[in-house]
């Protein structure tokens, strides 16, 4: 059993996974529950995730989220979804209850409403920090935000099943309807019980051109072990036998065995 999360702010999510695992929860339930706590917290929104995340150019918070299990054909995603503070949970509903794998915009919102989610006013999705940043954007017509990025969480459970989830409010002040790499399988995330899972974080418009998550998992399937980072990258980790989740740091390097 193990869990890893992107960026230092994922520590609370990984610690939540540890507690859920101790109670016997499986990988997918852990990902959904742990992600929801951070997605729905306006304080976490400053990291470009969920409620409190930065709005688009029109001042609307639109979220992308996806979940993928390591079993074939188990994937669900939403993109440009407004009015929902826990978009990854909606993505799981798409995976479990819809014949499609991805829903976007008004269609994603309509499906969420059908599943019992409340579609909230945009004002309820905004934080004071997000509103201030948007007003500054309107004055300068450029983004000054240096915070990012995607919340990614990978969980391996006691049965050997692996699930990965990603959630983001997307690039600050993006064009309305813009979709980044996060909800795209192979780009923002990928999982395979026979090899492992990967989640990407960074510039989604560049990431989606290279399908890095799929490529990484395919390399792991071939027996290659490696790590790569273009920046000093904080992440969080918990593994079986550890009493608590820990924050760790990767340094810029590339290495493959």
ROTIGU-674742 format. One record per residue: chain; x, y, z of N, C-alpha, C in turn. Coordinates in steps of 0.1 Angstrom, whole numbers. Atoms other than C-alpha are relative to their C-alpha. Example, Ala and Ser with C-alpha at 12.3 -4.5 7.8 and 13.67 -1.06 7.14 Angstrom:
REM residues 2
+-------+-------+-------+-------+-------+-------+-------+-------+-------+-------+
| chain |   n.X |   n.Y |   n.Z |  ca.X |  ca.Y |  ca.Z |   c.X |   c.Y |   c.Z |
+-------+-------+-------+-------+-------+-------+-------+-------+-------+-------+
|     A |     9 |   -12 |     0 |   123 |   -45 |    78 |     9 |    12 |     0 |
|     A |    -9 |   -11 |     0 |   137 |   -11 |    71 |    -8 |    11 |     8 |
+-------+-------+-------+-------+-------+-------+-------+-------+-------+-------+
REM end
This chain:
REM residues 257
+-------+-------+-------+-------+-------+-------+-------+-------+-------+-------+
| chain |   n.X |   n.Y |   n.Z |  ca.X |  ca.Y |  ca.Z |   c.X |   c.Y |   c.Z |
+-------+-------+-------+-------+-------+-------+-------+-------+-------+-------+
|     A |     8 |   -12 |     0 |     0 |     0 |     0 |     9 |    12 |     0 |
|     A |    -8 |   -13 |     1 |    13 |    35 |    -9 |    -9 |    11 |    -6 |
|     A |     7 |   -11 |     6 |     2 |    69 |   -19 |    11 |    11 |    -3 |
|     A |    -9 |   -12 |     3 |    20 |    99 |   -36 |    -8 |    11 |    -5 |
|     A |     8 |   -12 |     5 |     7 |   134 |   -42 |    10 |    11 |    -5 |
|     A |    -8 |   -11 |     6 |    20 |   163 |   -63 |     0 |    13 |     9 |
|     A |    -2 |   -12 |    -8 |    33 |   194 |   -45 |    -2 |    -2 |    15 |
|     A |     0 |     1 |   -15 |    37 |   201 |    -8 |   -15 |     0 |     6 |
|     A |    13 |    -1 |    -6 |     0 |   210 |    -3 |    -8 |   -13 |    -1 |
|     A |     7 |    13 |     0 |   -10 |   174 |   -11 |     2 |    -8 |    12 |
|     A |    -3 |     8 |   -12 |     3 |   163 |    23 |   -13 |    -4 |     7 |
|     A |    12 |     3 |    -7 |   -32 |   165 |    38 |    -8 |   -11 |    -7 |
|     A |     7 |    11 |     8 |   -46 |   143 |    10 |     6 |   -13 |     2 |
|     A |    -7 |    12 |    -2 |   -19 |   117 |    14 |    -2 |    -5 |    14 |
|     A |     3 |     4 |   -14 |   -24 |   116 |    51 |   -14 |    -5 |     2 |
|     A |    14 |     5 |     0 |   -61 |   112 |    46 |    -1 |   -14 |    -6 |
|     A |    -1 |    13 |     6 |   -53 |    82 |    23 |     5 |   -10 |    10 |
|     A |    -5 |     9 |   -10 |   -33 |    67 |    51 |   -10 |    -5 |    10 |
|     A |    10 |     4 |   -10 |   -62 |    68 |    75 |   -11 |    -8 |    -7 |
|     A |    10 |     8 |     7 |   -87 |    55 |    49 |     5 |   -14 |    -3 |
|     A |    -6 |    13 |     2 |   -63 |    26 |    41 |    -1 |    -8 |    13 |
|     A |     0 |     7 |   -13 |   -61 |    17 |    78 |   -14 |    -5 |     3 |
|     A |    14 |     4 |    -2 |  -100 |    15 |    77 |    -4 |   -10 |   -10 |
|     A |     3 |    10 |    10 |   -98 |    -9 |    47 |    -5 |     5 |   -13 |
|     A |     5 |    -5 |    13 |  -108 |    14 |    19 |     9 |    -3 |   -12 |
|     A |    -7 |     3 |    12 |   -98 |     7 |   -17 |     6 |    12 |    -6 |
|     A |    -7 |   -11 |     6 |   -77 |    28 |   -40 |    -9 |    11 |    -5 |
|     A |     9 |   -11 |     7 |  -105 |    46 |   -59 |    -7 |     8 |    11 |
|     A |     7 |    -8 |   -11 |  -125 |    55 |   -27 |    10 |     9 |     6 |
|     A |   -10 |    -8 |    -6 |   -93 |    68 |   -12 |     3 |    13 |    -8 |
|     A |    -3 |   -11 |     9 |   -85 |    90 |   -42 |   -12 |    10 |     0 |
|     A |    11 |    -9 |     0 |  -120 |   104 |   -43 |    -2 |     8 |    13 |
|     A |     2 |    -7 |   -13 |  -124 |   112 |    -6 |    11 |     9 |     3 |
|     A |   -11 |    -9 |    -4 |   -89 |   126 |    -1 |     1 |    12 |    -9 |
|     A |     0 |   -11 |     9 |   -91 |   147 |   -32 |   -11 |    11 |     3 |
|     A |    12 |    -8 |    -2 |  -125 |   161 |   -23 |     3 |    10 |    11 |
|     A |    -3 |    -9 |   -12 |  -112 |   176 |    10 |     8 |    12 |    -5 |
|     A |    -9 |   -11 |     4 |   -86 |   197 |    -8 |    -8 |     8 |   -11 |
|     A |     7 |    -7 |    11 |  -108 |   205 |   -39 |   -10 |    10 |     6 |
|     A |    12 |    -7 |    -6 |  -136 |   219 |   -17 |     4 |    11 |    10 |
|     A |    -6 |    -9 |   -10 |  -113 |   241 |     5 |     5 |    12 |    -8 |
|     A |    -4 |   -12 |     7 |  -110 |   277 |    -7 |    14 |     4 |     3 |
|     A |   -14 |    -3 |    -4 |   -77 |   279 |    11 |    10 |    -7 |   -10 |
|     A |    -8 |     8 |    10 |   -63 |   253 |   -14 |    -2 |     6 |   -14 |
|     A |     3 |    -5 |    13 |   -78 |   272 |   -43 |    12 |     8 |    -6 |
|     A |   -11 |    -8 |     4 |   -47 |   294 |   -44 |    11 |    -8 |    -8 |
|     A |    -9 |     9 |     8 |   -28 |   264 |   -58 |    -6 |    -5 |   -13 |
|     A |     7 |     2 |    13 |   -52 |   264 |   -88 |    -7 |   -14 |     0 |
|     A |     7 |    12 |    -1 |   -74 |   236 |   -76 |   -14 |     3 |     6 |
|     A |    13 |     1 |    -5 |  -112 |   234 |   -72 |    -6 |    14 |     4 |
|     A |     6 |   -12 |    -6 |  -132 |   259 |   -51 |    11 |    10 |     4 |
|     A |   -10 |   -10 |    -3 |  -113 |   291 |   -48 |    11 |     1 |   -10 |
|     A |   -10 |    -1 |    11 |   -92 |   285 |   -79 |    -2 |    12 |    -8 |
|     A |     1 |   -12 |     8 |   -85 |   312 |  -104 |   -10 |    -2 |   -11 |
|     A |    11 |     1 |    10 |  -113 |   320 |  -128 |     7 |     2 |   -14 |
|     A |    -5 |    -2 |    14 |  -110 |   322 |  -166 |    -2 |    15 |    -4 |
|     A |     1 |   -14 |     5 |  -110 |   354 |  -187 |   -13 |     7 |     3 |
|     A |    13 |    -5 |    -2 |  -147 |   358 |  -182 |    -4 |     1 |    15 |
|     A |     2 |    -1 |   -15 |  -144 |   356 |  -144 |    -7 |   -12 |     5 |
|     A |     7 |    13 |    -4 |  -158 |   320 |  -142 |    10 |   -10 |     4 |
|     A |    -8 |    11 |    -4 |  -142 |   292 |  -123 |    -5 |   -12 |    -7 |
|     A |     3 |    12 |     7 |  -141 |   262 |  -146 |    10 |   -11 |     3 |
|     A |    -9 |    10 |    -5 |  -126 |   230 |  -133 |     2 |   -12 |   -10 |
|     A |    -3 |    13 |     7 |  -110 |   199 |  -150 |     4 |   -10 |    10 |
|     A |    -4 |    11 |   -10 |  -107 |   166 |  -132 |    -2 |   -13 |    -7 |
|     A |     1 |    14 |     6 |  -102 |   129 |  -141 |     5 |   -10 |    10 |
|     A |    -4 |    11 |    -9 |   -98 |    96 |  -124 |     2 |   -12 |    -9 |
|     A |    -3 |    12 |     8 |   -83 |    64 |  -139 |     4 |   -11 |     9 |
|     A |    -4 |    12 |    -8 |   -81 |    29 |  -124 |     9 |    -8 |    -9 |
|     A |    -9 |     8 |     7 |   -55 |     4 |  -134 |    -6 |   -12 |    -7 |
|     A |     7 |    10 |     8 |   -81 |   -19 |  -149 |    -4 |     6 |   -13 |
|     A |     4 |    -5 |    13 |   -88 |   -16 |  -186 |   -13 |     6 |    -1 |
|     A |    13 |    -6 |     3 |  -115 |     8 |  -196 |    -6 |     8 |    11 |
|     A |     5 |    -7 |   -12 |  -119 |    24 |  -162 |     5 |    14 |     1 |
|     A |    -4 |   -14 |     1 |  -117 |    62 |  -168 |   -12 |     9 |     0 |
|     A |    10 |   -10 |     1 |  -138 |    92 |  -163 |     5 |    14 |     2 |
|     A |    -6 |   -13 |    -1 |  -133 |   129 |  -167 |   -11 |    11 |    -2 |
|     A |     9 |   -11 |     3 |  -150 |   163 |  -167 |    10 |    12 |    -3 |
|     A |    -9 |   -11 |     3 |  -136 |   195 |  -182 |    -9 |    13 |    -2 |
|     A |     7 |   -13 |     1 |  -146 |   232 |  -181 |   -13 |    -1 |     8 |
|     A |    12 |     1 |    -9 |  -171 |   223 |  -153 |    -1 |    11 |     9 |
|     A |     2 |   -11 |   -10 |  -186 |   252 |  -135 |    -8 |    -4 |    12 |
|     A |    10 |     1 |   -11 |  -203 |   254 |  -101 |     1 |   -12 |     8 |
|     A |    -1 |    12 |    -8 |  -190 |   222 |   -85 |    14 |     0 |     7 |
|     A |   -13 |    -1 |    -8 |  -164 |   223 |   -57 |     8 |   -13 |     1 |
|     A |    -7 |    13 |     0 |  -156 |   186 |   -60 |    -1 |    -7 |   -14 |
|     A |     1 |     5 |    14 |  -151 |   180 |   -97 |     5 |   -15 |    -2 |
|     A |    -4 |    14 |     2 |  -132 |   147 |   -93 |   -11 |   -10 |     4 |
|     A |    11 |     9 |    -4 |  -162 |   131 |   -76 |   -10 |    -1 |   -12 |
|     A |     8 |     0 |    12 |  -182 |   141 |  -107 |     6 |    -9 |   -11 |
|     A |    -7 |     8 |    10 |  -155 |   125 |  -129 |    -2 |   -15 |     4 |
|     A |     2 |    14 |    -3 |  -159 |    93 |  -109 |   -14 |    -5 |    -4 |
|     A |    13 |     3 |     4 |  -196 |    94 |  -115 |    -1 |    -3 |   -15 |
|     A |     0 |     2 |    14 |  -189 |    97 |  -152 |     6 |   -14 |    -3 |
|     A |    -6 |    13 |     1 |  -166 |    66 |  -149 |   -10 |   -11 |     3 |
|     A |     9 |    11 |    -5 |  -192 |    46 |  -130 |   -14 |    -1 |    -6 |
|     A |    14 |     0 |     3 |  -225 |    57 |  -144 |    -3 |     5 |   -14 |
|     A |     2 |    -6 |    13 |  -221 |    72 |  -179 |     6 |    -9 |   -10 |
|     A |    -5 |     8 |    11 |  -216 |    54 |  -212 |    12 |     8 |    -7 |
|     A |   -12 |    -7 |     5 |  -191 |    82 |  -221 |    11 |     1 |    10 |
|     A |   -11 |    -2 |    -9 |  -157 |    88 |  -206 |     3 |    14 |     4 |
|     A |    -3 |   -14 |    -4 |  -156 |   126 |  -206 |   -12 |     8 |    -4 |
|     A |    11 |   -10 |     2 |  -182 |   153 |  -203 |     6 |    14 |     2 |
|     A |    -6 |   -14 |    -2 |  -174 |   191 |  -207 |   -11 |    10 |     1 |
|     A |     9 |   -12 |    -1 |  -190 |   224 |  -199 |   -14 |    -2 |     5 |
|     A |    15 |     1 |    -4 |  -228 |   226 |  -198 |    -4 |   -14 |     1 |
|     A |     3 |    14 |    -1 |  -230 |   189 |  -205 |     4 |    -7 |    13 |
|     A |    -5 |     5 |   -13 |  -208 |   181 |  -175 |    -8 |     5 |    12 |
|     A |     9 |    -6 |   -11 |  -229 |   204 |  -153 |   -13 |    -6 |     0 |
|     A |    13 |     7 |     1 |  -261 |   188 |  -165 |     0 |   -14 |     6 |
|     A |    -2 |    13 |    -5 |  -248 |   154 |  -157 |     2 |     0 |    15 |
|     A |    -2 |    -1 |   -14 |  -236 |   165 |  -123 |   -13 |     2 |     8 |
|     A |    13 |    -3 |    -6 |  -271 |   179 |  -115 |    -8 |   -12 |     0 |
|     A |     8 |    13 |     1 |  -287 |   146 |  -126 |     5 |    -9 |    11 |
|     A |    -6 |     9 |   -10 |  -264 |   128 |  -101 |    -2 |     6 |    14 |
|     A |     3 |    -6 |   -14 |  -276 |   151 |   -72 |    10 |    11 |     4 |
|     A |    -9 |   -11 |    -4 |  -248 |   177 |   -72 |    -7 |    13 |    -2 |
|     A |     5 |   -13 |     1 |  -258 |   213 |   -66 |    10 |     8 |    -9 |
|     A |    -9 |    -9 |     8 |  -245 |   237 |   -93 |    -1 |    14 |     6 |
|     A |     0 |   -12 |    -8 |  -235 |   266 |   -73 |     3 |    13 |    -8 |
|     A |    -3 |   -13 |     7 |  -233 |   303 |   -83 |    15 |     2 |     0 |
|     A |   -14 |    -3 |     2 |  -199 |   314 |   -95 |     6 |     7 |    12 |
|     A |    -5 |    -7 |   -12 |  -196 |   337 |   -65 |     4 |    -9 |    11 |
|     A |    -3 |    10 |   -11 |  -196 |   307 |   -42 |    13 |    -8 |    -3 |
|     A |   -13 |     7 |     4 |  -167 |   292 |   -62 |    12 |     9 |     1 |
|     A |   -11 |    -9 |    -1 |  -146 |   323 |   -59 |     5 |     3 |    14 |
|     A |    -5 |    -4 |   -13 |  -123 |   332 |   -31 |     4 |    15 |    -1 |
|     A |    -4 |   -14 |     0 |  -113 |   368 |   -21 |    13 |     1 |    -7 |
|     A |   -13 |    -1 |     7 |   -78 |   361 |   -33 |    -1 |    -2 |   -15 |
|     A |     3 |     2 |    14 |   -91 |   348 |   -66 |    -6 |    12 |    -7 |
|     A |     7 |   -12 |     5 |  -113 |   378 |   -70 |    10 |    12 |    -2 |
|     A |   -11 |   -11 |     1 |   -84 |   402 |   -63 |     9 |    -2 |   -11 |
|     A |    -9 |     3 |    12 |   -62 |   384 |   -88 |    -7 |     3 |   -13 |
|     A |     7 |    -2 |    12 |   -89 |   386 |  -114 |    -2 |    15 |    -3 |
|     A |     1 |   -14 |     2 |   -94 |   423 |  -109 |    13 |     6 |    -4 |
|     A |   -13 |    -4 |     4 |   -57 |   428 |  -112 |     3 |    -4 |   -15 |
|     A |    -1 |     5 |    14 |   -58 |   407 |  -144 |    -7 |    10 |   -10 |
|     A |     8 |    -9 |     8 |   -85 |   430 |  -158 |     7 |    13 |    -2 |
|     A |    -7 |   -13 |     1 |   -63 |   460 |  -151 |    12 |    -1 |    -9 |
|     A |   -13 |     2 |     7 |   -31 |   446 |  -166 |    -1 |    -9 |   -12 |
|     A |     3 |     9 |    12 |   -46 |   421 |  -191 |    11 |   -11 |    -1 |
|     A |    -9 |    11 |     0 |   -20 |   395 |  -181 |     0 |    -6 |    14 |
|     A |     1 |     7 |   -12 |   -17 |   369 |  -154 |    13 |     2 |     8 |
|     A |   -12 |    -1 |    -8 |     7 |   376 |  -125 |     1 |   -11 |    10 |
|     A |     0 |    11 |   -10 |    -1 |   344 |  -106 |    12 |    -9 |    -3 |
|     A |   -11 |     9 |     1 |    29 |   322 |  -100 |    -3 |   -13 |     8 |
|     A |     4 |    12 |    -7 |    10 |   296 |   -80 |    -5 |   -10 |   -10 |
|     A |     6 |    10 |     8 |     2 |   263 |   -95 |     1 |   -13 |     8 |
|     A |     4 |     4 |    13 |    -9 |   237 |  -103 |   -10 |   -11 |     2 |
|     A |     9 |    11 |    -1 |   -26 |   204 |  -106 |     2 |    -8 |    13 |
|     A |    -1 |    10 |   -11 |   -34 |   182 |   -76 |    -1 |   -14 |    -6 |
|     A |     0 |    14 |     5 |   -24 |   147 |   -86 |     2 |    -9 |    12 |
|     A |    -1 |     9 |   -11 |   -28 |   117 |   -63 |    -1 |   -14 |    -6 |
|     A |    -1 |    14 |     4 |   -18 |    81 |   -69 |    -1 |    -9 |    12 |
|     A |     1 |     9 |   -11 |   -29 |    53 |   -46 |     0 |   -15 |    -4 |
|     A |    -1 |    15 |     2 |   -20 |    16 |   -45 |    -6 |    -7 |    13 |
|     A |     6 |     6 |   -12 |   -42 |    -5 |   -22 |     5 |   -14 |     3 |
|     A |    -4 |    13 |    -5 |   -39 |   -38 |    -4 |    -3 |   -11 |   -10 |
|     A |     3 |    10 |    10 |   -53 |   -57 |   -33 |     8 |     1 |   -13 |
|     A |    -9 |    -2 |    12 |   -27 |   -44 |   -58 |    -7 |     9 |   -10 |
|     A |     7 |    -9 |    10 |   -52 |   -21 |   -75 |     6 |    14 |     2 |
|     A |    -5 |   -14 |     0 |   -39 |    14 |   -85 |    -9 |     9 |    -6 |
|     A |     9 |   -10 |     6 |   -59 |    45 |   -91 |     7 |    14 |     1 |
|     A |    -6 |   -13 |     0 |   -48 |    80 |  -101 |   -11 |    10 |    -2 |
|     A |    10 |   -11 |     2 |   -68 |   112 |   -99 |     7 |    13 |    -1 |
|     A |    -5 |   -14 |     2 |   -61 |   148 |  -110 |   -11 |    10 |     0 |
|     A |    10 |   -10 |    -1 |   -79 |   180 |  -104 |     6 |    14 |     0 |
|     A |    -6 |   -13 |     1 |   -73 |   216 |  -113 |   -11 |    10 |    -5 |
|     A |     8 |   -10 |     6 |   -91 |   249 |  -120 |     6 |     6 |   -13 |
|     A |    -6 |    -4 |    12 |   -68 |   253 |  -149 |     9 |    12 |     0 |
|     A |    -8 |   -12 |     1 |   -45 |   280 |  -161 |    -7 |    13 |     4 |
|     A |     7 |   -12 |    -4 |   -54 |   313 |  -144 |    -4 |     9 |   -12 |
|     A |     5 |   -10 |    11 |   -75 |   336 |  -167 |     1 |    -6 |   -14 |
|     A |     0 |     7 |    13 |   -76 |   310 |  -195 |   -12 |     5 |    -8 |
|     A |    11 |    -3 |     8 |   -99 |   314 |  -224 |   -12 |    -9 |     5 |
|     A |    11 |     9 |    -4 |  -134 |   301 |  -215 |    -1 |   -12 |    -9 |
|     A |     1 |    12 |     7 |  -138 |   265 |  -225 |    14 |    -7 |    -2 |
|     A |   -13 |     6 |     2 |  -100 |   258 |  -225 |     1 |   -12 |     9 |
|     A |    -2 |    12 |    -7 |   -91 |   223 |  -215 |    15 |    -3 |     0 |
|     A |   -14 |     3 |    -1 |   -56 |   214 |  -203 |     2 |   -15 |    -1 |
|     A |    -4 |    14 |     1 |   -38 |   181 |  -200 |    -7 |    -9 |    11 |
|     A |     4 |     7 |   -12 |   -53 |   171 |  -166 |   -11 |   -11 |    -3 |
|     A |    10 |    10 |     2 |   -85 |   153 |  -179 |     2 |    -9 |   -12 |
|     A |    -2 |     8 |    12 |   -69 |   137 |  -209 |     9 |   -12 |     4 |
|     A |    -8 |    12 |    -3 |   -58 |   101 |  -205 |    12 |    -1 |    -8 |
|     A |   -13 |     1 |     6 |   -22 |    95 |  -212 |     8 |    13 |     1 |
|     A |    -6 |   -13 |    -2 |   -15 |   132 |  -208 |     2 |     4 |    14 |
|     A |    -1 |    -3 |   -14 |   -24 |   143 |  -173 |     0 |   -11 |     9 |
|     A |     0 |    12 |    -9 |   -27 |   108 |  -159 |    -1 |   -12 |    -8 |
|     A |     2 |    14 |     6 |   -25 |    71 |  -167 |     3 |   -10 |    11 |
|     A |    -1 |    11 |   -10 |   -28 |    39 |  -147 |    -1 |   -13 |    -7 |
|     A |     0 |    14 |     5 |   -21 |     2 |  -154 |     4 |    -8 |    12 |
|     A |    -4 |     9 |   -11 |   -22 |   -24 |  -126 |    12 |    -8 |    -2 |
|     A |   -11 |     8 |     3 |     5 |   -43 |  -144 |    13 |     8 |     1 |
|     A |   -13 |    -8 |     0 |    30 |   -14 |  -143 |     0 |    11 |    10 |
|     A |     0 |   -12 |    -9 |    20 |    16 |  -122 |    -9 |    11 |    -5 |
|     A |     8 |   -11 |     4 |     5 |    50 |  -126 |     9 |    13 |     0 |
|     A |    -7 |   -13 |     1 |    16 |    86 |  -134 |   -10 |    11 |    -1 |
|     A |     8 |   -13 |     1 |     2 |   121 |  -130 |    10 |    11 |    -3 |
|     A |    -9 |   -11 |     5 |    16 |   152 |  -147 |    -5 |    13 |     7 |
|     A |     3 |   -14 |    -5 |    17 |   188 |  -134 |     9 |    10 |    -7 |
|     A |    -8 |   -10 |     7 |    29 |   219 |  -152 |    -8 |     7 |   -10 |
|     A |     7 |    -7 |    11 |    20 |   237 |  -184 |    -8 |   -10 |    -8 |
|     A |     8 |    10 |     7 |    -9 |   217 |  -197 |     0 |     1 |   -15 |
|     A |     0 |    -1 |    15 |    -8 |   231 |  -232 |    12 |    -6 |    -6 |
|     A |   -12 |     7 |     5 |    27 |   217 |  -236 |    -1 |   -15 |     3 |
|     A |     1 |    14 |    -5 |    21 |   185 |  -216 |    -8 |    -8 |   -10 |
|     A |    10 |     8 |     8 |    -8 |   174 |  -238 |     6 |    -4 |   -14 |
|     A |    -6 |     3 |    13 |    15 |   174 |  -269 |     8 |   -12 |     0 |
|     A |    -9 |    10 |    -1 |    36 |   146 |  -256 |    -4 |   -13 |     7 |
|     A |     5 |    11 |    -7 |    14 |   122 |  -236 |    10 |    -6 |     9 |
|     A |   -11 |     5 |    -9 |    41 |   119 |  -209 |    -5 |   -11 |    10 |
|     A |     5 |    10 |   -10 |    19 |    99 |  -184 |     0 |   -14 |    -6 |
|     A |     0 |    13 |     7 |    13 |    71 |  -209 |    14 |    -5 |    -2 |
|     A |   -14 |     4 |     3 |    49 |    71 |  -219 |     7 |    -6 |    12 |
|     A |    -6 |     4 |   -13 |    61 |    68 |  -183 |    -4 |   -14 |     4 |
|     A |     5 |    13 |    -5 |    38 |    39 |  -175 |     5 |   -11 |   -10 |
|     A |    -4 |    10 |    10 |    48 |    21 |  -207 |    15 |    -4 |     3 |
|     A |   -14 |     2 |    -4 |    85 |    25 |  -197 |     1 |    -9 |    13 |
|     A |     0 |     8 |   -13 |    77 |    11 |  -162 |    -4 |   -14 |    -4 |
|     A |     5 |    13 |     4 |    59 |   -18 |  -179 |    12 |    -8 |    -6 |
|     A |   -12 |     7 |     6 |    92 |   -26 |  -197 |    11 |    -3 |    10 |
|     A |    -9 |     2 |   -10 |   110 |   -27 |  -164 |    10 |    11 |     3 |
|     A |    -8 |   -11 |    -2 |   126 |     7 |  -166 |    -4 |     8 |    13 |
|     A |     3 |    -8 |   -12 |   129 |    27 |  -134 |     7 |    14 |    -1 |
|     A |    -7 |   -12 |     2 |   135 |    64 |  -136 |    -8 |    12 |     7 |
|     A |     7 |   -12 |    -6 |   127 |   100 |  -124 |     5 |    11 |    -8 |
|     A |    -4 |   -12 |     7 |   127 |   133 |  -141 |    -8 |    12 |     5 |
|     A |     6 |   -12 |    -5 |   120 |   169 |  -131 |     8 |    12 |    -6 |
|     A |    -7 |   -12 |     6 |   128 |   203 |  -147 |     1 |    11 |    11 |
|     A |    -1 |    -9 |   -11 |   124 |   221 |  -113 |     2 |    -8 |    13 |
|     A |     0 |     6 |   -13 |   130 |   214 |   -77 |   -14 |    -2 |     4 |
|     A |    14 |     3 |    -1 |    98 |   196 |   -70 |    -4 |    -7 |    13 |
|     A |     5 |     6 |   -13 |    81 |   190 |   -36 |   -12 |   -10 |    -3 |
|     A |    12 |     9 |     1 |    58 |   160 |   -33 |    -1 |    -7 |    13 |
|     A |     3 |     7 |   -12 |    43 |   139 |    -6 |    -2 |   -15 |    -2 |
|     A |     0 |    14 |     2 |    45 |   102 |     1 |    -4 |    -7 |    13 |
|     A |     2 |     9 |   -12 |    32 |    75 |    24 |     1 |   -15 |    -6 |
|     A |    -1 |    14 |     4 |    40 |    38 |    22 |    -3 |    -9 |    12 |
|     A |     4 |    10 |   -11 |    29 |     7 |    42 |    11 |    -1 |    10 |
|     A |    -9 |     0 |   -11 |    46 |     7 |    76 |     4 |    14 |     5 |
|     A |    -3 |   -14 |    -5 |    51 |    45 |    78 |   -12 |     5 |     9 |
|     A |    10 |    -5 |    -9 |    33 |    61 |   107 |    -7 |    13 |    -4 |
|     A |     6 |   -12 |     5 |    26 |    93 |    88 |     5 |     3 |   -14 |
|     A |    -5 |    -4 |    13 |    28 |   108 |    54 |    11 |    10 |     1 |
|     A |   -12 |    -9 |    -1 |    60 |   128 |    46 |     1 |     8 |   -13 |
|     A |    -3 |    -9 |    11 |    69 |   157 |    24 |    14 |    -3 |    -5 |
|     A |   -13 |     3 |     5 |    98 |   150 |     1 |     4 |    10 |   -11 |
|     A |    -4 |    -9 |    10 |   118 |   169 |   -25 |     8 |    -7 |   -11 |
|     A |    -9 |     5 |    11 |   131 |   159 |   -59 |     7 |    12 |    -6 |
|     A |    -8 |   -11 |     6 |   159 |   179 |   -75 |     0 |    -2 |   -15 |
|     A |     0 |     1 |    14 |   161 |   187 |  -112 |    10 |   -10 |    -6 |
|     A |    -9 |    10 |     6 |   175 |   156 |  -130 |    -8 |    -9 |    -9 |
|     A |     6 |    10 |     8 |   167 |   129 |  -154 |     9 |   -13 |     1 |
|     A |    -8 |    12 |    -2 |   177 |    93 |  -147 |    -9 |   -12 |    -3 |
|     A |     8 |    13 |     4 |   165 |    59 |  -162 |    10 |   -11 |     1 |
|     A |    -7 |    12 |    -1 |   178 |    25 |  -153 |    -5 |   -10 |   -10 |
+-------+-------+-------+-------+-------+-------+-------+-------+-------+-------+
REM end
